[in-house]
Amino acid sequence: MTSPAFKGGNKNIGDYVQAVAAAQFMNVHDYVNREALDEYSGEETKVILNGWFMHHPEKFPPSPAIKPLLVSFHLNPEAAKTMLTPAAVEWLKANGPVGCRDTGTLAILAAHGVDAYFSACLTLTLGRTFGQRGAGERSGVCFVDPFYIFKKKDFRKGRTEMLRHPLLTLKIYSRLRRQMLAGRPLAYRVKRFFRIGAFLKAYLTLFTPELLASAEYFSHDVPEAMFTTEDEKMEYARKLVERYSRARYVVTTRIHCALPCVGMKTPVVFVNPVWRDMAEGRFGGLTDFFSLVDATPEKLTPRFPVPSGRLDLDAVITPDETFQSYADALALRASRFAHVES
């Protein structure tokens, strides 16, 4: 399985959610550094190359000892300028067809003559491991990185909301401290406290105060210092996914929270700022799987009906069903790859 394997700073646990999806199909669970694929010098090994590529595009293509399955492959457009050298393009052609996580990646590879298709994301298969629970087995609502729709100026403008809703502010901060702020230094926690005002200003236009006070709050952006091994990061990702699998519904700005939820048939509300174009790049082909909300610092506007005007704990969010054909095709291809002798 690929792993970013960076040290210091924060870690995007979404990378490990993707590795959890790949681990469902592999008999041997080991890690190959995604950012140093060309340096791998061990025994010949199979690797599912799903996910985001990459911070160090000059390190592509991988070592000849890596036998890849290219599915759910996302190519950052800026990285593509460095990554798609003639050698890399020939490697992709030789190891294709390439299953692309999004239509933006598909367009980039097609422009370079690489045989490619839209596979969607391997995290859509996580229902195989974590189940697809009935309504009676679900509890609570999870908000995952809700602050990601804001810019710095929005946090300054939103502080008057904290004075208007002091008790709600304290209740939400209590929730943040237990989950989203675990392991963070005091200065970081104080900063997040003062961001609650902007959160309230926007999210109270779509969610009831009672829901915001009782929800659970998580982040996929976690301190590297919380972990000492790659296995610990994988276990942290598994626990997050397992919690999402039991939620009444999940509200998120993170695509690698939203897509696993889709695969587990957990209803998901995907909050996206209006200045971020979902039709291109990493969202292309994926937005039909979500209940979408257009977000500004002033208001959240759903693209789905909300009969009561605001969502509460008992709100009915219809889970997507169209993903299943993609999930089945991905599971079949990954299973065959893992179990066929080299």
C-alpha positions in Angstrom: 0.0 0.0 0.0 1.2 3.5 -0.7 1.8 5.9 2.2 3.0 9.5 2.2 5.5 8.8 5.0 6.2 12.4 5.8 7.6 13.5 9.2 6.6 16.6 11.1 3.7 19.0 10.8 0.2 17.7 10.2 -1.0 14.6 8.4 -3.9 14.3 6.0 -5.5 11.1 7.4 -7.5 10.9 4.1 -4.4 9.3 2.6 -4.7 6.5 5.1 -8.4 6.1 4.5 -7.5 5.3 0.9 -4.9 2.8 2.2 -7.5 1.2 4.4 -9.6 0.7 1.2 -6.7 -1.0 -0.6 -5.8 -3.2 2.4 -9.2 -4.9 2.1 -7.8 -6.8 -1.0 -4.1 -7.4 -0.2 -3.0 -10.5 1.6 0.2 -8.9 2.9 -0.1 -5.4 4.4 3.1 -3.4 4.0 3.9 0.2 3.0 5.6 1.7 0.1 6.4 5.4 0.3 4.2 7.2 -2.3 6.7 10.1 -2.4 9.7 7.8 -3.1 8.3 5.1 -5.4 11.3 5.3 -7.6 13.6 4.4 -4.7 11.9 1.1 -3.8 14.6 -1.6 -3.9 12.9 -4.6 -2.1 11.5 -7.8 -3.6 9.1 -7.5 -6.5 5.8 -6.5 -5.0 2.2 -5.7 -6.0 1.0 -2.2 -5.1 -2.4 -0.7 -5.6 -1.6 2.8 -6.8 -4.8 4.6 -5.8 -5.0 8.1 -4.5 -3.5 11.5 -4.9 -0.2 11.9 -6.9 1.9 13.6 -5.7 4.0 16.1 -3.7 7.3 15.0 -5.4 6.3 14.4 -9.1 9.9 14.1 -10.1 9.9 10.7 -8.2 7.6 9.1 -10.8 7.6 6.6 -12.5 8.0 3.9 -9.8 10.8 1.3 -9.4 10.6 -1.7 -11.8 10.2 -3.9 -8.8 6.7 -2.4 -8.2 3.9 -4.2 -10.1 1.0 -1.8 -10.0 -2.7 -1.7 -10.2 -3.6 1.7 -11.4 -7.1 2.4 -10.2 -8.7 5.4 -8.5 -5.6 7.4 -9.6 -5.8 11.2 -9.2 -3.2 13.4 -10.8 -2.9 16.9 -9.5 -2.9 19.3 -12.6 0.1 21.2 -11.3 2.0 18.0 -10.5 1.2 16.7 -14.0 3.4 19.4 -15.5 6.5 17.8 -13.9 5.3 14.3 -13.5 4.3 13.4 -17.0 7.7 13.1 -18.5 8.1 10.9 -21.6 9.3 8.1 -19.4 6.4 8.4 -17.1 3.9 8.5 -20.0 5.4 5.4 -21.4 5.2 3.7 -18.0 1.5 4.6 -17.7 0.8 3.2 -21.2 2.7 0.0 -20.4 0.8 -0.5 -17.1 -2.6 0.7 -18.2 -5.4 1.0 -18.7 -5.4 3.6 -15.9 -8.5 3.8 -13.7 -9.0 7.5 -12.9 -10.6 8.6 -9.7 -12.1 11.7 -11.4 -12.8 13.0 -14.9 -10.1 15.7 -14.5 -7.4 13.1 -14.3 -9.0 11.2 -17.2 -8.8 14.3 -19.4 -5.1 14.9 -18.5 -4.1 11.3 -19.3 -6.1 11.2 -22.5 -4.4 14.3 -23.7 -1.1 12.4 -23.3 -2.4 9.4 -25.2 -2.7 7.1 -22.1 -5.4 4.5 -22.2 -7.6 5.5 -19.3 -11.2 5.3 -17.9 -13.2 6.7 -15.0 -13.1 4.2 -12.2 -14.3 6.4 -9.3 -12.6 6.0 -5.9 -11.6 2.7 -4.2 -13.0 4.0 -0.9 -16.4 3.3 -2.4 -15.7 -0.3 -1.6 -15.4 0.2 2.2 -18.9 -1.1 2.7 -17.4 -4.6 2.3 -15.5 -4.2 5.5 -17.5 -1.7 7.6 -21.0 -2.7 6.6 -24.0 -0.9 5.3 -26.1 -0.4 8.4 -29.8 0.0 8.8 -31.4 3.2 10.3 -31.9 1.5 13.6 -28.2 0.8 14.0 -27.2 4.5 13.4 -26.7 7.2 16.0 -25.5 10.8 16.0 -24.3 13.2 13.3 -20.7 13.8 12.5 -19.2 17.1 11.2 -15.8 16.5 9.5 -13.6 19.6 9.0 -16.5 22.1 8.9 -14.1 25.1 9.1 -12.6 24.4 5.6 -15.1 26.6 3.8 -13.7 29.8 5.5 -10.9 32.2 4.9 -9.1 34.2 7.6 -11.2 37.3 7.2 -14.4 35.3 7.7 -13.2 34.2 11.2 -12.7 37.8 12.2 -16.1 38.9 11.0 -17.9 35.9 12.6 -17.0 36.7 16.3 -20.1 38.7 16.9 -22.0 35.4 16.5 -20.3 34.0 19.6 -21.8 36.9 21.6 -25.2 36.2 20.2 -24.9 32.4 21.0 -22.6 32.1 24.1 -24.1 28.8 25.4 -24.1 27.2 22.0 -20.5 28.4 21.4 -19.3 26.7 24.7 -21.2 23.5 23.9 -19.6 23.2 20.4 -16.1 24.0 21.8 -16.6 21.2 24.4 -17.3 18.8 21.5 -14.3 20.1 19.6 -11.9 19.6 22.5 -13.0 16.0 22.9 -12.5 15.1 19.2 -11.3 17.6 16.6 -8.8 19.3 19.0 -7.4 16.2 20.7 -3.6 16.3 20.9 -3.4 20.0 19.8 -1.4 22.7 21.6 -3.2 25.3 23.6 -2.6 28.1 21.1 -4.2 26.0 18.4 -7.2 25.3 20.6 -7.7 29.0 21.4 -7.6 29.8 17.7 -10.2 27.2 16.9 -12.4 28.6 19.7 -12.5 32.0 18.0 -13.4 30.3 14.7 -16.7 29.0 16.1 -18.4 32.4 15.3 -17.9 32.0 11.6 -19.0 28.5 11.7 -22.2 29.5 13.5 -22.9 32.3 11.1 -22.9 30.0 8.1 -24.1 26.7 9.5 -27.0 28.0 11.5 -28.6 28.9 8.1 -29.0 25.1 7.4 -28.7 23.3 10.7 -30.6 23.7 14.0 -28.8 24.9 17.1 -29.7 21.7 18.9 -28.0 19.6 16.2 -24.8 21.7 16.2 -24.7 21.4 20.0 -25.0 17.6 20.0 -23.0 16.7 16.9 -19.5 15.1 17.0 -16.7 17.0 15.3 -13.7 15.4 13.6 -10.7 16.4 11.5 -8.7 14.6 8.8 -5.9 17.1 9.4 -4.1 15.6 12.5 -0.7 16.2 14.1 2.1 13.9 13.0 3.2 13.8 16.7 0.1 11.8 17.5 1.7 8.7 15.8 4.9 6.8 16.0 4.2 4.2 13.2 2.3 3.9 10.0 0.2 1.2 11.6 -1.0 3.7 14.2 -2.1 6.0 11.4 -4.0 3.2 9.7 -5.7 2.3 12.9 -6.7 5.9 13.4 -8.2 6.0 9.9 -10.1 2.7 10.5 -11.6 4.1 13.7 -12.8 7.2 11.9 -14.3 5.2 9.1 -16.0 2.8 11.5 -17.6 5.8 13.3 -18.8 7.3 10.0 -20.4 3.9 9.2 -22.6 4.2 12.3 -23.7 7.9 11.9 -27.2 9.0 11.1 -25.5 11.2 8.6 -22.2 13.0 8.0 -21.5 16.6 7.1 -18.1 17.2 5.5 -15.9 19.3 3.4 -13.5 16.3 2.9 -13.8 14.2 -0.2 -12.2 11.2 1.6 -14.8 11.4 4.3 -17.6 11.8 1.8 -16.7 8.9 -0.6 -16.2 6.3 2.2 -19.6 7.3 3.6 -21.2 6.8 0.2 -19.7 3.3 0.0 -21.1 2.5 3.4 -24.5 4.0 2.6 -24.1 6.5 5.3 -26.1 9.6 4.1 -23.6 12.4 3.5 -23.9 16.2 3.0 -21.0 17.6 1.1 -20.3 21.3 1.9 -18.4 23.0 -0.8 -17.5 26.7 -1.1 -18.9 28.4 -4.2 -15.4 29.6 -5.3 -14.2 26.1 -5.7 -15.2 24.6 -9.0 -16.5 21.1 -8.4 -17.0 20.4 -12.1 -13.3 20.1 -12.8 -10.2 18.5 -11.3 -10.6 16.3 -8.3 -14.4 16.5 -8.1 -15.2 15.6 -11.7 -17.6 12.7 -12.0 -18.0 12.4 -8.2 -20.5 15.1 -7.3 -23.5 13.0 -8.3 -22.8 10.7 -5.4 -23.4 13.5 -2.8 -26.1 15.6 -1.3 -24.5 18.9 -2.2 -24.5 22.2 -0.4 -23.1 25.4 -1.9 -21.3 27.4 0.8 -20.5 31.1 1.4 -19.4 32.6 4.7 -22.9 34.0 4.9 -25.1 31.0 4.0 -25.3 27.3 3.2 -27.6 26.6 0.3 -28.5 22.9 -0.3 -29.1 21.5 -3.8 -31.6 19.0 -2.3 -35.0 19.7 -0.6 -35.1 20.6 3.1 -38.8 20.7 3.8 -38.4 22.1 7.4 -35.9 24.7 6.3 -33.1 23.4 8.6 -31.6 20.0 9.2 -31.9 18.3 12.6 -30.9 14.9 14.0 -34.0 13.3 12.4 -33.5 14.8 9.0 -33.8 12.3 6.2 -30.8 12.5 3.8 -31.2 10.0 1.0 -28.0 7.9 0.5 -26.7 7.5 -3.0 -27.3 4.2 -4.9 -25.6 5.0 -8.2 -22.1 4.3 -6.8 -22.6 0.6 -6.5 -21.6 -0.4 -10.1 -18.3 1.5 -9.7 -17.7 -0.1 -6.3 -18.4 -3.6 -7.6 -16.1 -3.1 -10.6 -13.3 -1.8 -8.4 -13.6 -4.7 -5.9 -13.5 -7.2 -8.7 -10.5 -5.7 -10.3 -8.6 -5.3 -7.0 -9.4 -8.8 -5.9 -8.2 -10.3 -9.2 -5.0 -8.3 -9.0 -4.2 -9.4 -5.4 -4.9 -13.1 -6.0 -3.4 -13.7 -9.4 0.1 -15.1 -9.3 2.8 -12.8 -10.8 
